[in-house]
């Protein structure tokens, strides 16, 4: 009876979300081993490997849509670890994996290769709607040699007068993917990402070069490789934390030279491997691209949408977290939260997150002093603080349900001994789900110093996901420490991107806009929580007459910056002056179309934001979608915005919010759209559809 009550409670709190979880036809997804050739394919991509006792050497890659086949020139296996030796035996099996609430169906192909000292398992994932094949890597055994990278400084090498000299300086890092491409006319672009956003405000760095006979070592999670003489190519995604915080990092992620592209760094020391269990390393995804840069980005995004199925009533949120007003946990109490919920409802908030302070234990960030060490020596640490919440969380949950707001909580896993208490942490979250129906948790304070910590954290997330029927959502904080970044652990939820505070004068709307704009080219904007603050606070923390300060920018403009992402009201609702609640109709309107916006592929358009340009985003869903355009602080009432429309396309624009007016117009030959906004620091959100000439 109690289970039935809980089931009915969850159905009431969490509306049905089955529409996004459509069945996929896996008939095109195949794995065939024949005549020592292993073929992995779907209707978009085909990849053939030479099979030698489980060792794989790439023979060809085909882009089926463009009918382009690249015959590869590899003489060495695609994956190599120092001292691994020759393969003794290999097996290949495949099975269809059914869809889940967080994943579409896919074909899993498992290749196990046995060497003298270790076993290697490659788990390929082939999705039906994807021009890429992903691969997770696992190792088991007792390696004989260390896998530390050895690479000389290029300035210490001889002049390149022959093949022997040209070979000098090659790095002896682990290689986990290899493409021996034909010809020499290739362009590479490596994209490096940075988290630790408390300290970093430039989150993306791009390096472009032409291939040469000597090696270049490049950093980044992404490498785009394109033919100089065509619009076709590849992308390779390393599913790992950012380069600067990866485990067992060799100092680079890619080795690039004419005829040879290598992805390096498995994220494991040889000492991380044991004889009895599979240890997971960093994985990779290789995809084909055509139609130039935008086509490459679309194929990358198509893969990224497979990692976690985006479900309207679970993953879309307009969240409020009161920590942004810097009162820390001083105000957290039943009476405070009840007042906050009423004000949050007035503003249009859908999710209210109680940050640090709801629990009995005091964290290191508490205004009252505390520690996150040895948490589990106190079994009451993660119990609801009855001094602050004398009736438990029931009154809060009751009012939240009445107001149709979902309650979310902050949580900090116990870092002791590389998260040795992961089971206890998981049980805490599961009990909060079972007792209160809380399913969304901000995961903070994480530091991953070694592989054991990485493994235990994954176990914690997996245990919670399994116990909640995969309904849990984790907001993974990337503001500090050695954490997950933008391409790792993506299956568990979204990314809490940054702490910014007017108290310290380090919140500028255009900085937040720029960070989202740059990341959204390579990371789904829907996966990022992006903040807006109470602009009325701390005016004295900014220079007098600072035209880019929060107080100089309208509140609706600041909210609009977050709309392509997951908006985060980083403030106390009860601290907002009445005048700022004028954005409530805007927020309500946005909520009604949030799912439509996030259903498209979102990419940046216009100028890179710096506070003075014309910039924005385009969310495209096969010929229809949304344009969000910002006129920053400049004197141009009209500008041409570079878009992702096809040249000369005719577009019908319907204004949804902001300035501007309905119109039907044509994109020019450079894919630019001329738009007009009459005021500085203004915006317009258009819904669009392509129309016939």
Protein Blocks (a to p, Z undefined) as FASTA:
>chain_A
ZZmmmmmmmmmmmccfklmmccddfklpccddeehiacdddfkbccddddeehiacdfbd
cdfklopacddfbfbdfbdcehkbpafbdcdddddddddfkbccddddddddddfkbccd
ddddddfbbcbdcdddddedjdfbdcbdcdddfklpccdfbfklmmgoiacbdcfbdcdd
ehjbdcdddddddehkllpccfbdcddddddfbdcddedjbdcdddfkbcbdcddddddd
dfklcghiehiabdcdehiacdehjhpafklpcfkbccddddddddddeeijmlmmmmmm
mmmmmmpccdfklmgccdddfklnonmjmlgcfklmmmmmmmmmmnopabdcddehiamb
dcfkbcnbpafehklmpmklmgccfklmmnojmlmmmmmmmnopacdddddddfeghhll
mmmmmmmmmmmmmmnopabdcdehiacfbfklmmmmmmmmmmmmmmnoopaccdddfkgc
jdebjmgoklnmccdfbacdfklopacfklmmmmmmmmmmmgcfklpccddddfkgoklm
pcehiakbmklpcfklmmmmmmmmccdddbdfklpcfklmmmmmmmmmmmmmmmmmmmpc
cddehjddehjaccdddddeehiacddddddddfbfbdcdddfbdehiacddddfbdedd
dddddddfkopacdddfbghiadddddddddZZ
